[in-house]
Amino acid sequence: NGLTLLGGEPFEPDNQRTLLPFLRRVRQELPDKSIWCYSGYRFEELAAGSVGDHSRKLLEGIDVLVDGPFVLAKKDLGLRFRGSSNQRIIDVPASLAAGEVRLTEEFMQ
């Protein structure tokens, strides 16, 4: 139903310059497709623009962010769309609008 960005690390500063125009093109050509992204960085770091030059702009092009590193000690095979319990499934547009993290509850169960 959409596009998923994942490892290496999409928000790695060296990747941002290439990824940003790609995301913009996907948004323009396929506006009804959802875009998910998996990142070891936390939403707060990315929203503050403290990870590379384009982290905030990249976030603005994403619908759902699964953030935080995979932690083996918190591994849980019962979780949907994430590997460890420290990871969050974030509604990015709602979080950016609110200025704080808004979880995507429909995928958390």
Stockholm file with secondary structure:
# STOCKHOLM 1.0

chainA/1-109         NGLTLLGGEPFEPDNQRTLLPFLRRVRQELPDKSIWCYSGYRFEELAAGSVGDHSRKLLEGIDVLVDGPFVLAKKDLGLRFRGSSNQRIIDVPASLAAGEVRLTEEFMQ
#=GR chainA/1-109 SS CEEEECSSCTTCHHHHHHHHHHHHHHHHHCTTSEEEEEESSCHHHHHTTCSSSSHHHHHTTCSEEEESCCCGGGBCTTSSSCSBTTCEEEEHHHHHHHTSCCBCGGGTC
#=GC SS_cons         CEEEECSSCTTCHHHHHHHHHHHHHHHHHCTTSEEEEEESSCHHHHHTTCSSSSHHHHHTTCSEEEESCCCGGGBCTTSSSCSBTTCEEEEHHHHHHHTSCCBCGGGTC
//
